[in-house]
Amino acid sequence: MTGQLLTKMALEDGHRVTAFVRTPKKFKIQHPHLTVVEGNVTQAEVVAQAVANQDIVLCALGAKSPFVNDPKLVEGIRNIVHAMETHFVKRLVYLSVIGADGTRFGLGTLAKIFMPLVLGKVIQDHHTKEQIIANSNLEWTFVRAPKLTNGRYTGSYRVGEKIATQWIIPQISRKNLDEFMYNESQRNQFIKQKPRIMY
C-alpha cells in the first residue's frame, strides 16, 4: 500500500515511474508513464534492470510478519544497493522503523516495552539493512516510521531525528508518511540522516 501511494504521487507530479513488484495483479495503478516490473528482490539481475536509468529509488520493502527474520529482504537491499552503485543511481529514500538503531529515546514507556516484544525481528532486519546502505556511497535517507495506519491525509506531522512521541503508541498514516518520503526524494533535506516521522 505504501509503495502504491508513492507511485501515485510521483505520477501525479509528472514523473516517469518504474514500480518493482512481486505480484503485478495486486498493483492496481495504470498510467502511460508507469512501467511495472515483476520480480523478487532476491533476483539481482532483475533488480539491476529495474534500477538502470533511474534518478531516484524509493524503497518500501516490508516483511510479511513482524515475528520472524526475513533474510530475503536483507539480500534484496544488497541487490538494490549494488544495482544503484553499478548504474550510478545515487539517491535512495528508504522506509525504516523507529528504533532500528536500538535507540528508543522519546517513545514513551509503553512503546519501549511493546516494540522489542512485538517488532523485535523487524527492527533487527531494518538495522542490518540500514548498515548495508550506510556503508555504500549512496545519498541515502532513512525514514524511521512508527505504527502505520490507513488514516486520512492531514498534512500535519512532525519530522526530526530527535522528536519524541506525544501518543502512547507513536503512529502516522501512510498518506502522510508517503507525502514526506516523496517530498524528501525531491528536496533532499535529510541526506545521510535518519528522520523520525510521527504525529
C-alpha positions as MATLAB code, in Angstrom:
seq = 'MTGQLLTKMALEDGHRVTAFVRTPKKFKIQHPHLTVVEGNVTQAEVVAQAVANQDIVLCALGAKSPFVNDPKLVEGIRNIVHAMETHFVKRLVYLSVIGADGTRFGLGTLAKIFMPLVLGKVIQDHHTKEQIIANSNLEWTFVRAPKLTNGRYTGSYRVGEKIATQWIIPQISRKNLDEFMYNESQRNQFIKQKPRIMY';
ca = [
       0.000    0.000    0.000;
       2.825    2.408    0.849;
       4.516    1.753   -2.484;
       1.324    2.283   -4.452;
       0.727    5.646   -2.778;
       4.295    6.705   -3.567;
       3.790    5.662   -7.182;
       0.606    7.736   -7.484;
       2.317   10.814   -6.040;
       5.244   10.592   -8.431;
       2.985   10.052  -11.451;
       0.723   12.936  -10.472;
       3.821   15.115  -10.228;
       4.726   14.315  -13.831;
       7.467   11.713  -13.365;
       8.066    8.505  -15.253;
       7.955    5.713  -12.691;
       9.170    2.127  -12.614;
       7.391    0.032   -9.979;
       9.161   -3.159   -8.924;
       6.517   -5.539   -7.594;
       6.270   -9.192   -6.658;
       2.662   -9.640   -7.827;
       1.587   -7.245  -10.604;
      -2.094   -8.238  -10.400;
      -2.197   -6.719   -6.917;
      -0.759   -3.463   -8.235;
      -3.849   -1.577   -9.360;
      -2.276    1.522  -10.927;
      -2.265    2.072  -14.675;
      -0.663    5.089  -16.308;
       1.118    5.834  -19.603;
       4.224    6.915  -17.672;
       4.283    3.816  -15.467;
       6.387    0.711  -16.092;
       5.628   -2.276  -13.859;
       8.482   -4.784  -13.428;
       7.608   -8.165  -11.975;
      10.254   -9.768   -9.830;
      11.637  -10.642   -6.451;
      14.298   -8.501   -4.792;
      16.469  -11.609   -4.451;
      16.796  -11.674   -8.257;
      19.839   -9.469   -8.672;
      19.687   -9.241  -12.469;
      16.019   -8.245  -12.490;
      16.619   -5.657   -9.770;
      19.517   -4.234  -11.780;
      17.363   -3.948  -14.907;
      14.705   -2.053  -12.959;
      17.229    0.302  -11.337;
      19.117    1.130  -14.543;
      18.403    4.631  -15.930;
      16.538    5.785  -12.814;
      17.251    9.029  -10.985;
      15.864    8.112   -7.567;
      14.916    4.927   -5.714;
      12.160    4.953   -3.093;
      12.228    1.712   -1.129;
       9.246    0.489    0.900;
      10.125   -3.175    1.354;
       8.095   -4.732    4.135;
       8.184   -8.039    5.978;
       5.167  -10.344    5.841;
       5.388  -10.976    9.582;
       6.951   -8.980   12.457;
       7.731  -12.209   14.308;
      10.387  -13.749   12.036;
      13.555  -12.540   10.370;
      13.323  -12.292    6.600;
      16.805  -12.821    5.089;
      15.331  -12.319    1.604;
      14.733   -8.648    2.364;
      18.313   -8.222    3.557;
      19.531   -9.886    0.365;
      17.186   -7.620   -1.566;
      18.707   -4.492   -0.067;
      22.167   -5.751   -1.000;
      20.934   -6.214   -4.560;
      19.356   -2.761   -4.675;
      22.481   -1.077   -3.329;
      24.721   -2.984   -5.726;
      22.465   -2.132   -8.676;
      22.397    1.545   -7.733;
      26.165    1.717   -7.398;
      26.662   -0.161  -10.665;
      24.315    2.112  -12.599;
      25.372    5.345  -10.836;
      21.991    5.992   -9.232;
      22.852    7.917   -6.085;
      19.632    8.882   -4.306;
      17.811    6.415   -2.039;
      14.920    7.130    0.326;
      14.442    4.035    2.468;
      11.465    3.302    4.719;
      12.790    2.041    8.046;
      11.313    1.818   11.533;
      11.749    3.763   14.745;
      14.286    2.026   16.950;
      16.220    0.423   14.097;
      19.468    1.562   15.707;
      18.448    0.254   19.137;
      17.565    3.742   20.371;
      14.062    4.184   21.771;
      14.586    7.707   23.048;
      11.376    9.681   23.456;
       8.998    6.830   22.613;
       7.228    6.540   25.939;
       7.224    3.659   28.406;
       4.596    1.519   26.673;
       6.253    1.821   23.248;
       9.653    0.981   24.725;
       8.216   -2.251   26.125;
       5.950   -3.047   23.185;
       8.408   -2.564   20.325;
      11.086   -5.121   21.287;
       8.463   -7.743   22.126;
       6.317   -7.381   19.019;
       8.640   -5.825   16.443;
      11.980   -7.220   17.557;
      12.618   -9.216   14.383;
      11.573   -6.370   12.102;
      13.775   -3.916   13.994;
      16.735   -6.283   13.765;
      16.274   -6.686    9.999;
      15.977   -2.937    9.467;
      19.145   -2.389   11.495;
      21.023   -4.791    9.229;
      19.624   -3.196    6.084;
      20.457    0.303    7.316;
      24.057   -0.778    7.896;
      24.322   -2.129    4.344;
      23.018    1.138    2.917;
      25.116    3.342    5.212;
      28.276    1.520    4.135;
      27.581    2.349    0.488;
      28.384    5.514   -1.434;
      24.707    6.361   -1.903;
      22.993    9.583   -0.866;
      20.513    7.921    1.483;
      17.777    8.966    3.868;
      16.328    6.539    6.428;
      12.725    7.478    7.170;
      12.054    5.953   10.571;
       8.350    5.375   10.845;
       6.207    4.292   13.818;
       2.958    2.304   13.559;
       1.403    2.902   10.140;
      -2.334    3.436    9.828;
      -4.781    3.747    6.939;
      -5.992    7.061    8.329;
      -6.691   10.167    6.310;
      -4.184   12.649    4.980;
      -3.752   15.620    7.318;
      -0.540   17.267    6.151;
       0.214   17.873    9.827;
       3.019   15.801   11.342;
       6.430   16.197   12.942;
       9.768   15.206   11.457;
      13.221   15.111   13.047;
      15.917   12.780   14.309;
      15.223   13.519   17.987;
      11.477   14.118   18.170;
       9.576   12.393   20.976;
       6.142   10.815   20.811;
       3.035   12.614   22.041;
       0.999    9.381   21.903;
       1.048    6.188   23.971;
       1.978    4.373   20.758;
       3.505    6.663   18.098;
       1.807    6.478   14.727;
       1.425    8.079   11.305;
      -0.946    7.485    8.403;
       0.525    6.056    5.219;
      -0.774    9.062    3.286;
       1.192   11.456    5.473;
       4.252    9.185    5.509;
       4.272    8.915    1.728;
       3.979   12.659    1.293;
       7.096   13.123    3.395;
       9.016   10.337    1.646;
       8.150   11.668   -1.788;
       8.918   15.278   -0.867;
      12.252   14.217    0.624;
      13.167   12.489   -2.636;
      12.692   15.838   -4.378;
      14.015   18.299   -1.788;
      16.950   16.352   -0.315;
      16.711   17.949    3.127;
      17.830   14.869    5.078;
      20.638   13.316    3.035;
      22.568   10.815    5.176;
      20.187   11.499    8.058;
      17.604    9.349    9.860;
      14.486   11.427   10.465;
      11.598   10.114   12.503;
       8.067   10.960   11.430;
       5.025   10.920   13.712;
       2.041   12.970   14.845;
];
